[in-house]
Amino acid sequence: MSTFFATCPKGLEYLLRDELVALGAADVREALAGVHFSGSLETAYRACLWSRLASRVLMPLAEFDAATDDALYAGVQSIDWSTHLGARATLAVDANSAQSKLTHSQYIAQRVKDAVVDQFRQRDGSRPDVDTDEPDVRINLRLRRDRATLSIDLAGAPLHRRGWRELQGEAPLKENLAAAMLLRARWPEIYAEGGALLDPMCGSGTLLIEGAWMAADVAPGLHREYYGFLGWAQHDIALWRSLLDEARQRAETGLRALRACFFGSDADPRMVQTAKRNAQEAGVSGFLTLDKHDATHVAPPPGYTRGLVITNPPYGERLGDRVEMPKLYRAIGETLRERFAGWRAAVLAGDAELGQAIPLRAEKKYALYNGALETVLLVFELHARSETPREAKPLSEGAQMLRNRLEKNLRHLRKRLEREGIHCWRAYDQDLPEYAAAVDVYGDEGGKQWLHIQEYRAPADIPVETARVRLREIVRVAGEVLGVPRDRIALKTRERGKGGSKYGQFDQRGEFVEVDEGGLRFLVNLTDYLDTGLFIDHRLVRAKVRELASGKRFLNLFAYTATASVYAAAGGARDTTSVDLSGTYLDWASRNLSLNGFTGGKHRLMQADAMAFLRQERDRYGLIYVDPPTFSNSKRAEDFDVQRDHVQLLLACAERLNSDGVIVFSNNFRRFKLDHEALAERFRIEDWSAPSIPFDFTRRSDIHGCWLLRLHTTESTGESPWGGSVNHVRNQGRR
């Protein structure tokens, strides 16, 4: 473990601290204009590649007293510089001083350079050259109260330079400040909810491009050609290339899923053209709509009722006339209030006085520094002007009974949910036969909730129209009791679809929301598929996987969105391998793993038929999770039936299991019977079905089965005597 220091503009320290924690840093603590952290070289490389907020990443080499010129020179010479750069390499030195006897930063930098160069010259007569633009090694000297900290600048150049900016305006916004504005305004959350991003004074497009890269999971340093460690003698080329490959893959995946929901305008046509060229360089031009018009003429884009309006108006310092600025800020505020009800807005005001000119009450205020200039970021929730609400239609007698039942369920479950930190749970499961549906709650740690309502088959004697009315009542009552607005309620209805499906064509919105379970984060899609991406009835099964995973190699077959792999990684698995036939689900799986900080070669994603994978695989695993669909009829592999084929599937897993390993086998076929007789010769079998059913699913104790299988201790594994193929289509027969 090494120690590092990431610098940043003042006001961004706490955001940067949280970002570095998410990137895997340890011992993270904020300081003035920066954050200290510990980690491996990979951690530092990730900070350079992925930090949206840092300015530089410094690796301290030494700390010493430097009250005099000689002490400074001696301290620098105490380091063996041949371990950091070659005699024919180039270097540059940055220095700054405060409250010290040595005050001239240029002179300090010169003395540091002399000490390094003299060491090489004294050794063999050769010496490095100076390159102030892109040196092989950039040295940083920070002098505070006569105490010097000497570091290698791993960034080499400010990290806010992303590599896409061809042109800029007269007062450009730095990219890391733009990222901080977007994070403070909660843009990632708004994007996940399907909202748009709009900048009515977009200038060179910085906010829009940063917002698009953030939404698409594009590493902010991916387009940079120069870093300070590339010429450093201890640079790990293989490690860096692996991180770049991972970042490219994540960017490709993210850009494929990115929505064209970015809108910008500017009164200056030259700025519109500049923004277009920059967006093209950044690879997001196809997702941006850019127009020329005044900020006061902006309106919500067609089809969007929510989103984020974010902008950096002129301050009157370098652009515009200060006397006219309050008038501009007032007009911006009036436009937001009149046209953007239901949206969020964020304005970076030049100072508190300009902020007060906006005729809106700010929900949050943040002090941020744009260069040396102290500014204030104002964040607003834009509510519709108050109107007398329509009186709700009285509930029918049956709907009132439904309300009573839901309220009773909530009272019964709430304390345990809060005590155990459960955010995704089942609130109602056809408790009243007349109201035939399941109501699932998906939530995050911040308390935000979404509902997923799935209709069951109504009793045969219930007319279709009556069933439809009752379903509408379920939506209304569930939303009211659980406090969830209609736009966060997804409804799945049983209608005959193509190919005999019991459910018709779903919406294809591509909208994902981030939820929390077991202290981990997952993306769910409530609208596009029959299943959401997180089977909440398997909550305890996943917890069991985490409990068993420590120190083991983990294999996840029919991995779907790899939620079990995330749990295994969180439980300390040595590595994870997730196998699924669907590229869509594997992309989703990659995002779930990345969301929790599990990336790189230790976490493999394999697109393959499960049985084909087992036949070809030669590695062994300490923990194998098998959760197959009830059946599959995909054309890409042979038909699969869990009742018919589970024996050969589990015997195949036995060939890949360590002698002390465990197979966790589950499925949701309610009439499933495990063939104990066929499996008993190879396995000790523990029926873990009852303990695996969460308390909120007690009405359906048969919703899934779960078994723990261990090899007999005296067994020696051999070659599998059978063949066959298993395929995986999750939206066939899962429920």
C-alpha positions in Angstrom: 0.0 0.0 0.0 1.2 3.5 -0.9 -0.1 6.9 0.1 -1.3 9.5 -2.4 -2.8 12.9 -2.5 -5.4 13.9 -5.1 -5.7 17.7 -5.5 -9.0 19.4 -6.5 -10.6 22.9 -6.5 -11.7 24.1 -3.1 -15.3 23.1 -2.4 -15.0 19.6 -4.1 -13.1 17.8 -1.3 -16.1 15.9 0.1 -17.3 14.9 -3.3 -13.8 13.7 -4.2 -13.5 11.8 -1.0 -16.7 9.8 -1.8 -15.5 9.3 -5.4 -12.2 7.9 -4.3 -13.9 5.5 -1.9 -16.0 4.2 -4.7 -12.8 3.7 -6.8 -11.4 1.4 -4.1 -9.2 3.8 -2.1 -8.5 3.2 1.5 -7.7 5.5 4.5 -9.5 8.3 2.7 -9.5 11.7 4.4 -10.2 15.2 3.0 -7.8 18.1 3.4 -7.9 21.7 2.0 -8.1 21.5 -1.8 -7.5 17.8 -1.9 -7.9 14.3 -0.4 -5.3 11.9 1.1 -5.8 8.2 0.3 -3.9 4.9 0.3 -3.9 2.0 -2.1 -2.0 0.1 -4.7 -0.6 1.5 -7.9 -3.8 0.2 -9.6 -5.8 2.5 -7.2 -3.7 5.5 -8.3 -4.1 4.6 -11.9 -7.8 4.3 -11.5 -7.9 7.7 -9.8 -6.1 9.2 -12.8 -8.4 7.4 -15.3 -11.8 7.6 -13.5 -11.8 10.6 -11.3 -14.2 13.3 -12.6 -13.3 15.7 -9.8 -9.5 15.5 -9.1 -7.0 17.9 -10.7 -3.9 15.9 -10.1 -2.8 12.7 -8.3 0.4 13.0 -6.4 2.6 10.2 -5.0 4.7 11.6 -2.1 8.3 10.4 -2.1 9.7 12.3 0.9 8.9 14.9 3.5 11.7 17.0 5.1 12.5 20.3 6.7 13.5 22.9 4.1 13.9 26.2 5.9 17.1 27.0 3.8 18.3 26.6 0.2 20.8 24.0 1.3 18.3 22.0 3.3 15.9 21.9 0.3 18.8 20.8 -2.0 19.9 18.1 0.4 16.4 16.8 0.9 15.8 16.4 -2.8 19.2 14.7 -3.3 18.4 12.1 -0.6 16.2 10.4 -3.0 17.6 7.9 -5.5 16.2 9.5 -8.7 17.5 6.7 -10.9 14.5 4.6 -9.7 12.1 7.1 -11.1 13.6 8.4 -14.4 16.5 7.6 -16.7 19.5 9.7 -17.5 18.1 10.6 -20.9 14.6 11.2 -19.8 12.9 14.6 -19.4 11.5 16.2 -16.3 9.7 19.3 -15.0 9.2 20.7 -11.6 6.1 22.5 -10.1 6.6 24.2 -6.8 4.5 26.3 -4.4 5.2 27.8 -1.0 3.2 29.2 1.9 4.2 30.6 5.3 7.9 29.6 4.6 11.2 31.3 4.5 11.7 30.2 0.9 9.0 32.2 -0.9 9.9 32.3 -4.6 8.2 29.3 -6.2 10.2 29.6 -9.5 13.5 29.6 -7.6 12.4 26.7 -5.5 11.5 24.7 -8.6 14.9 25.6 -10.1 16.7 24.3 -7.0 14.7 21.0 -7.0 15.6 20.5 -10.7 19.3 21.3 -10.0 19.4 18.7 -7.2 18.0 16.0 -9.5 20.1 16.8 -12.4 23.3 17.1 -10.3 22.7 13.6 -8.9 22.7 12.1 -12.4 25.7 14.2 -13.6 27.7 13.2 -10.5 27.0 9.6 -11.1 27.9 9.2 -14.8 28.1 12.6 -16.4 24.8 12.4 -18.2 21.7 14.3 -17.1 17.9 14.5 -17.9 16.6 17.4 -19.9 13.7 19.8 -19.0 10.4 19.5 -20.8 7.7 21.8 -19.3 4.9 20.5 -21.5 4.9 16.7 -21.4 7.9 15.5 -19.4 8.6 11.8 -18.6 8.4 12.7 -14.9 6.8 15.8 -13.4 7.9 16.5 -9.8 5.8 18.4 -7.4 7.3 20.3 -4.4 4.9 21.7 -1.8 6.4 23.8 1.0 4.3 24.7 4.0 5.8 26.2 7.2 9.3 25.3 6.0 8.3 21.7 5.7 8.6 20.2 2.2 6.6 17.4 0.6 8.2 16.1 -2.6 6.0 14.0 -4.9 5.7 12.5 -8.4 2.8 14.0 -10.3 1.1 10.8 -11.8 -1.4 12.9 -13.7 1.4 14.9 -15.4 -1.2 17.5 -16.6 -4.4 18.7 -15.0 -7.0 15.9 -15.1 -9.8 18.3 -16.0 -8.2 18.2 -19.5 -10.2 15.3 -20.8 -8.8 15.3 -24.3 -12.0 16.3 -26.2 -11.9 20.1 -26.1 -10.8 21.4 -29.5 -12.2 24.9 -28.9 -13.5 26.9 -26.0 -15.2 30.1 -25.2 -13.9 33.2 -23.5 -14.7 31.9 -20.0 -14.6 28.1 -20.2 -15.9 26.0 -17.3 -13.4 23.5 -16.1 -14.6 19.9 -16.6 -14.1 18.8 -13.0 -16.1 21.8 -11.8 -18.8 20.9 -14.3 -18.8 17.3 -13.0 -19.2 18.6 -9.4 -22.2 20.7 -10.5 -23.8 17.7 -12.1 -23.2 15.6 -9.0 -24.5 18.2 -6.6 -27.6 18.6 -8.7 -28.1 14.7 -8.7 -27.9 14.3 -12.4 -27.1 10.5 -12.3 -30.3 10.0 -10.4 -32.4 12.1 -12.8 -30.9 10.3 -15.8 -31.8 6.9 -14.2 -35.4 8.1 -13.8 -35.6 9.0 -17.5 -35.0 12.7 -17.3 -33.3 15.0 -19.7 -30.3 17.4 -19.3 -30.7 21.0 -20.6 -28.2 23.9 -20.6 -29.7 27.1 -22.0 -26.3 28.9 -22.0 -24.2 25.9 -23.1 -21.1 27.8 -24.3 -18.6 25.2 -25.5 -20.8 22.3 -24.3 -18.9 21.3 -21.1 -21.8 20.6 -18.9 -23.6 18.6 -21.6 -20.6 16.5 -22.6 -19.7 15.8 -18.9 -23.3 14.8 -18.3 -23.3 12.5 -21.3 -20.0 10.8 -20.3 -21.3 10.5 -16.7 -24.5 8.8 -17.9 -22.7 6.5 -20.3 -20.0 5.4 -17.8 -17.2 6.8 -20.0 -14.0 7.2 -18.0 -13.1 11.0 -18.0 -9.4 10.2 -18.7 -10.1 7.7 -21.6 -9.4 10.2 -24.4 -6.2 11.6 -22.8 -3.0 10.8 -24.6 -0.6 11.9 -21.9 -0.2 11.0 -18.2 2.7 11.7 -15.9 3.4 8.1 -15.2 3.8 7.0 -18.8 7.5 7.9 -18.8 8.0 7.0 -15.1 10.6 4.2 -14.6 8.2 2.2 -12.3 5.2 2.4 -14.7 3.3 -0.9 -15.0 2.4 -1.0 -18.7 0.4 -4.2 -18.5 -1.7 -3.0 -15.6 -2.4 0.3 -17.3 -3.4 -1.4 -20.5 -5.8 -3.7 -18.7 -7.4 -0.7 -17.0 -7.7 1.0 -20.4 -9.3 -2.1 -22.0 -11.8 -2.3 -19.1 -12.6 1.4 -19.5 -13.1 1.1 -23.3 -15.4 -1.9 -22.8 -17.5 0.0 -20.2 -17.6 3.1 -22.5 -18.8 1.0 -25.5 -21.5 -0.6 -23.3 -22.6 2.7 -21.9 -22.7 4.5 -25.2 -24.8 1.8 -26.7 -27.4 2.3 -24.0 -27.2 6.1 -23.8 -30.4 8.0 -24.5 -30.4 11.1 -26.7 -31.6 13.3 -23.9 -29.1 16.2 -23.9 -30.2 19.6 -25.1 -28.2 22.8 -25.3 -28.6 26.3 -26.7 -26.7 29.6 -26.8 -27.4 33.0 -28.1 -23.9 33.1 -29.8 -24.0 30.9 -33.0 -20.2 30.5 -32.8 -20.6 28.8 -29.4 -23.2 26.4 -30.8 -20.7 25.4 -33.5 -18.0 25.1 -30.9 -20.1 22.8 -28.7 -21.0 20.7 -31.7 -17.3 20.2 -32.6 -16.4 19.4 -29.0 -19.3 16.9 -28.7 -18.0 15.2 -31.9 -14.5 14.9 -30.4 -16.0 13.5 -27.3 -18.0 10.9 -29.2 -21.4 12.0 -28.0 -22.6 14.3 -30.8 -25.4 12.0 -31.8 -26.9 12.3 -28.3 -26.9 16.1 -28.2 -29.4 18.5 -29.7 -27.9 22.0 -30.0 -29.7 25.2 -31.1 -29.2 29.0 -31.2 -31.5 31.0 -29.1 -31.6 33.2 -26.0 -31.8 31.6 -22.6 -35.2 33.2 -21.8 -36.7 31.4 -24.8 -35.8 27.9 -23.6 -38.6 25.3 -23.0 -38.7 21.7 -22.0 -37.9 19.4 -24.9 -40.9 17.5 -26.4 -41.7 14.3 -24.5 -39.9 15.3 -21.3 -41.8 16.2 -18.2 -38.8 16.0 -15.9 -35.1 16.6 -16.0 -32.3 18.9 -15.0 -31.8 22.5 -16.2 -28.2 23.3 -15.4 -26.2 26.3 -16.5 -23.2 28.6 -15.8 -24.3 32.2 -16.7 -21.8 35.0 -17.0 -20.7 36.7 -13.8 -19.9 40.1 -15.1 -16.2 39.6 -14.2 -14.8 38.7 -17.6 -18.0 38.5 -19.7 -20.9 41.0 -19.8 -21.7 44.1 -17.9 -22.0 43.6 -14.1 -24.9 46.1 -14.0 -26.9 43.9 -16.4 -26.2 40.6 -14.6 -29.0 40.7 -12.0 -31.5 41.3 -14.7 -30.3 38.2 -16.6 -30.4 36.0 -13.4 -33.9 37.2 -12.7 -35.1 36.4 -16.2 -33.5 32.9 -15.9 -35.4 32.3 -12.7 -38.7 33.4 -14.1 -38.3 31.2 -17.1 -37.5 28.2 -14.9 -40.5 28.9 -12.7 -43.0 29.4 -15.5 -42.0 26.5 -17.8 -40.1 23.8 -15.9 -42.5 22.6 -13.2 -41.5 19.2 -12.1 -37.8 19.7 -13.1 -34.7 20.4 -11.0 -32.5 23.3 -11.8 -28.9 24.2 -10.9 -27.3 27.6 -11.5 -23.7 28.5 -10.8 -24.0 32.2 -9.7 -20.9 34.4 -9.7 -21.6 35.4 -6.1 -24.4 35.5 -3.5 -25.7 38.8 -4.7 -26.4 37.5 -8.2 -27.9 34.3 -6.7 -30.3 36.4 -4.8 -31.6 38.0 -8.0 -33.1 34.6 -9.0 -36.7 34.8 -7.9 -36.7 31.2 -6.6 -36.0 29.6 -3.2 -32.9 27.4 -3.4 -33.2 23.9 -1.9 -29.4 23.7 -1.6 -26.4 26.1 -1.8 -22.8 25.0 -2.3 -19.7 27.2 -2.4 -17.5 26.2 -5.4 -14.4 27.8 -6.8 -14.2 28.5 -10.5 -10.5 29.1 -10.7 -9.7 31.7 -8.0 -13.2 33.1 -8.1 -15.6 32.0 -5.3 -19.0 31.1 -6.7 -22.2 29.6 -5.4 -24.1 26.7 -6.9 -27.9 27.0 -6.3 -30.1 24.0 -6.7 -33.8 24.3 -7.0 -36.8 22.0 -7.1 -39.2 23.5 -9.5 -42.8 22.9 -8.3 -46.0 23.7 -10.2 -47.8 26.8 -9.0 -50.3 25.8 -6.4 -53.7 24.9 -7.6 -56.7 23.6 -5.7 -56.3 19.8 -6.1 -59.1 17.8 -7.5 -61.0 15.9 -4.9 -60.1 12.2 -5.2 -62.9 9.8 -6.2 -64.1 7.8 -3.2 -62.8 4.3 -3.0 -65.1 1.4 -3.6 -65.8 -1.0 -0.7 -63.4 -3.5 -2.1 -60.6 -0.9 -2.7 -61.1 0.2 0.9 -60.6 -3.4 2.1 -57.4 -3.5 -0.1 -56.2 -0.2 1.5 -56.8 -1.7 5.0 -54.8 -4.8 4.1 -51.9 -2.9 2.6 -51.7 -0.6 5.7 -51.8 -3.7 7.9 -49.0 -5.3 5.9 -47.0 -2.1 6.1 -47.4 -1.8 9.9 -46.5 -5.5 10.3 -43.3 -5.3 8.1 -42.0 -1.7 8.7 -40.0 -2.2 11.8 -38.3 -5.3 10.6 -37.5 -3.7 7.2 -36.0 -0.7 8.9 -34.1 -2.9 11.5 -32.6 -5.1 8.8 -32.0 -2.3 6.3 -34.2 -3.9 3.6 -35.1 -1.6 0.7 -36.5 -4.1 -1.8 -39.4 -6.2 -0.6 -42.9 -7.6 -1.3 -45.7 -5.5 0.1 -48.7 -7.5 -1.1 -49.2 -10.9 -2.8 -52.8 -11.5 -3.7 -53.8 -11.3 0.0 -57.4 -10.6 -1.2 -58.3 -13.1 -4.0 -60.4 -10.4 -5.8 -57.3 -8.2 -6.1 -55.0 -10.6 -7.9 -51.6 -9.0 -8.1 -48.2 -8.9 -6.4 -46.8 -5.5 -5.3 -43.1 -5.2 -5.0 -41.2 -2.2 -3.6 -37.8 -1.3 -4.9 -35.9 1.4 -3.0 -32.6 3.0 -2.3 -30.8 4.0 0.9 -32.1 7.6 0.4 -35.6 6.5 0.9 -36.8 6.8 -2.7 -39.1 4.0 -3.8 -40.6 2.5 -7.0 -43.4 0.0 -7.2 -43.5 -3.0 -9.5 -47.1 -4.4 -9.8 -47.6 -7.7 -11.6 -51.1 -9.0 -12.3 -52.0 -12.6 -11.6 -54.7 -14.5 -13.4 -58.1 -13.4 -11.9 -60.6 -16.1 -10.9 -62.5 -17.5 -13.8 -65.8 -16.1 -12.6 -64.5 -12.5 -12.6 -65.5 -10.5 -15.7 -62.5 -9.0 -17.6 -63.7 -5.4 -17.1 -64.1 -5.9 -13.4 -60.6 -7.3 -13.2 -59.3 -4.2 -15.0 -61.1 -1.9 -12.7 -59.6 -3.7 -9.7 -56.1 -3.5 -11.2 -56.5 0.2 -11.5 -57.6 0.3 -7.9 -54.5 -1.6 -6.9 -52.3 0.9 -8.6 -54.0 3.8 -6.9 -54.2 2.3 -3.4 -50.6 1.0 -3.5 -49.3 4.4 -4.6 -51.2 6.2 -1.8 -50.4 3.8 1.0 -46.7 3.5 0.1 -46.3 7.1 -0.9 -45.1 6.5 -4.4 -46.2 8.8 -7.3 -47.8 7.2 -10.4 -44.7 7.9 -12.6 -42.7 5.6 -10.4 -45.1 2.7 -10.6 -44.6 0.0 -13.2 -47.6 -2.2 -14.1 -47.3 -5.6 -15.8 -50.7 -6.9 -17.1 -51.6 -10.5 -18.2 -52.6 -10.1 -21.9 -52.1 -12.7 -24.6 -49.0 -11.7 -26.5 -47.1 -13.0 -29.5 -46.1 -16.6 -29.4 -48.7 -17.4 -26.7 -47.0 -15.3 -24.0 -49.2 -14.5 -21.1 -47.9 -11.0 -21.1 -48.0 -8.6 -24.0 -45.3 -6.4 -25.5 -43.6 -4.4 -22.7 -42.5 -0.8 -23.0 -38.9 -0.5 -24.3 -37.8 2.6 -22.4 -34.3 1.5 -21.5 -34.8 3.1 -18.1 -32.8 1.8 -15.2 -33.1 2.8 -11.6 -30.5 2.2 -8.9 -31.7 0.3 -5.8 -30.0 -1.0 -2.6 -29.9 -4.5 -1.2 -27.7 -5.9 1.5 -25.5 -2.8 1.4 -24.9 -3.2 -2.3 -26.3 -1.4 -5.3 -28.1 -2.8 -8.3 -29.7 -1.6 -11.5 -33.3 -2.7 -12.1 -35.5 -2.1 -15.1 -39.2 -2.1 -14.1 -40.7 -1.6 -17.5 -38.9 -3.4 -20.3 -39.0 -7.1 -19.2 -41.1 -9.5 -17.3 -38.4 -9.7 -14.6 -36.8 -6.6 -13.2 -33.1 -7.8 -12.9 -33.3 -8.4 -9.2 -35.3 -11.4 -7.9 -36.2 -10.1 -4.4 -37.5 -13.5 -3.3 -33.8 -14.7 -3.6 -32.6 -12.1 -1.1 -31.6 -14.7 1.5 -30.1 -17.0 -1.1 -27.8 -14.2 -2.2 -26.9 -13.5 1.4 -26.0 -17.2 1.8 -23.8 -16.9 -1.3 -22.0 -14.0 0.3 -21.6 -16.0 3.5 -20.0 -19.0 1.7 -17.8 -17.0 -0.8 -14.9 -15.9 1.4 -11.6 -17.0 -0.2 -13.3 -19.2 -2.9 -13.4 -19.0 -6.6 -17.0 -18.4 -7.6 -18.9 -19.6 -10.6 -22.4 -18.2 -11.4 -24.3 -20.2 -14.1 -27.4 -18.7 -15.7 -26.0 -15.5 -14.2 -28.7 -13.2 -15.5 -27.7 -9.7 -14.2 -24.9 -11.2 -11.9 -26.5 -10.0 -8.6 -25.2 -13.2 -7.0 -21.7 -12.5 -8.3 -21.8 -9.1 -6.7 -22.7 -10.7 -3.4 -19.9 -13.3 -3.8 -17.4 -10.5 -4.5 -18.6 -8.6 -1.5 -18.2 -11.7 0.6 -14.5 -11.9 -0.3 -14.5 -14.4 -3.2 -11.1 -14.7 -4.8 -12.6 -14.1 -8.3 -16.0 -14.5 -10.0 -17.1 -16.0 -13.3 -20.6 -15.2 -14.5 -21.9 -17.3 -17.4 -25.0 -16.4 -19.4 -26.1 -16.8 -23.0 -27.6 -13.3 -23.3 -25.3 -10.4 -24.2 -28.0 -8.0 -22.9 -27.9 -9.5 -19.5 -24.1 -9.6 -19.5 -24.0 -5.9 -20.2 -26.4 -5.4 -17.3 -24.2 -7.7 -15.2 -21.1 -5.7 -16.0 -22.9 -2.5 -14.9 -23.9 -4.1 -11.6 -20.4 -5.3 -10.9 -18.9 -1.9 -11.8 -21.5 -0.1 -9.7 -20.1 -1.9 -6.6 -16.4 -1.4 -7.6 -15.8 -5.0 -8.8 -14.0 -4.7 -12.1 -11.0 -6.1 -13.9 -9.8 -9.5 -14.7 -10.9 -11.0 -11.4 -14.5 -10.7 -12.5 -15.1 -12.6 -15.8 -18.3 -12.4 -17.8 -18.7 -15.3 -20.3 -21.4 -15.4 -23.0 -22.0 -19.1 -23.3 -24.5 -21.9 -22.9 -24.1 -23.2 -19.4 -23.6 -26.9 -20.3 -21.3 -26.0 -23.2 -19.3 -23.9 -20.7 -19.1 -26.8 -18.2 -17.9 -29.2 -20.8 -15.1 -26.9 -22.0 -14.1 -25.4 -18.6 -11.0 -26.8 -16.9 -10.9 -24.6 -13.8 -12.4 -25.7 -10.5 -14.4 -23.6 -8.1 -15.1 -23.5 -4.4 -18.6 -22.2 -4.8 -21.0 -22.6 -7.7 -24.4 -20.9 -7.9 -26.9 -22.5 -10.2 -30.3 -20.8 -10.7 -31.7 -22.0 -14.0 -35.0 -20.9 -15.6 -37.9 -23.3 -15.5 -37.6 -23.9 -19.2 -36.0 -22.4 -22.3 -36.7 -22.7 -26.0 -34.1 -20.4 -27.4 -32.9 -21.2 -30.9 -29.3 -20.6 -29.8 -29.1 -23.8 -27.7 -31.0 -27.1 -27.1 -34.3 -27.0 -25.2 -34.0 -27.1 -21.4 -36.4 -28.2 -18.8 -35.3 -27.8 -15.2 -37.2 -30.9 -13.9 -36.0 -33.1 -16.7 -32.4 -31.9 -16.9 -31.4 -30.8 -13.4 -29.5 -34.0 -12.6 -27.2 -33.8 -15.6 -26.7 -30.1 -14.9 -25.7 -30.7 -11.3 -23.5 -33.6 -12.1 -21.7 -31.4 -14.6 -21.1 -28.9 -11.9 -19.6 -31.6 -9.7 -16.8 -32.0 -12.3 -15.9 -28.4 -11.7 -16.3 -28.3 -8.0 -13.4 -28.5 -5.5 -13.5 -31.4 -3.1 -14.6 -29.1 -0.2 -16.8 -26.9 -2.4 -20.5 -26.1 -2.3 -23.2 -25.9 -5.0 -26.1 -23.6 -4.2 -28.9 -24.7 -6.5 -32.2 -22.9 -6.7 -35.1 -22.5 -9.1 -38.7 -21.1 -9.2 -40.6 -24.1 -10.6 -43.2 -24.6 -7.9 -43.8 -28.2 -8.8 -40.1 -29.1 -8.9 -38.9 -32.3 -7.2 -35.2 -32.7 -6.6 -34.1 -36.2 -7.7 -32.4 -37.2 -4.5 -31.9 -40.8 -5.6 -30.0 -39.8 -8.8 -27.8 -37.3 -6.9 -27.2 -39.0 -3.6 -24.3 -41.0 -4.9 -22.3 -37.8 -5.6 -23.6 -35.3 -3.1 -24.5 -34.7 0.5 -27.7 -32.7 0.0 -29.2 -30.1 2.4 -32.6 -28.8 1.7 -32.3 -25.1 2.4 -35.7 -24.1 0.8 -37.5 -23.1 4.0 -34.7 -20.9 5.5 -34.3 -19.2 2.1 -37.8 -17.7 2.0 -37.8 -14.1 3.2 -40.4 -13.1 5.8 -42.2 -10.9 3.3 -42.8 -13.9 1.0 -44.4 -16.2 3.6 -47.7 -16.2 1.8 -45.9 -18.1 -1.1 -43.5 -20.4 0.7 -43.2 -22.4 -2.5 -42.0 -19.4 -4.6 -38.6 -21.1 -5.0 -36.6 -24.1 -3.8 -33.0 -24.0 -2.7 -30.5 -26.8 -1.9 -26.9 -26.9 -0.8 -24.9 -29.7 -2.4 -21.5 -30.9 -1.2 -19.4 -33.7 -2.6 -18.9 -36.8 -0.5 -15.6 -36.3 1.2 -14.1 -39.6 -0.1 -15.0 -38.9 -3.7 -12.4 -38.3 -6.4 -13.8 -36.5 -9.4 -13.4 -37.8 -12.9 -14.6 -37.1 -16.4 -18.3 -36.4 -16.9 -20.0 -39.4 -18.7 -22.7 -37.4 -20.4 -23.2 -34.4 -22.7 -26.1 -32.1 -23.5 -26.8 -28.4 -23.7 -28.6 -26.0 -21.5 -29.8 -22.6 -22.5 -31.1 -19.6 -20.6 -33.9 -17.2 -21.4 -34.9 -15.5 -18.2 -38.3 -14.2 -19.3 -39.6 -17.7 -20.1 -41.3 -19.4 -17.1 -39.4 -17.6 -14.4 -42.6 -16.8 -12.4 
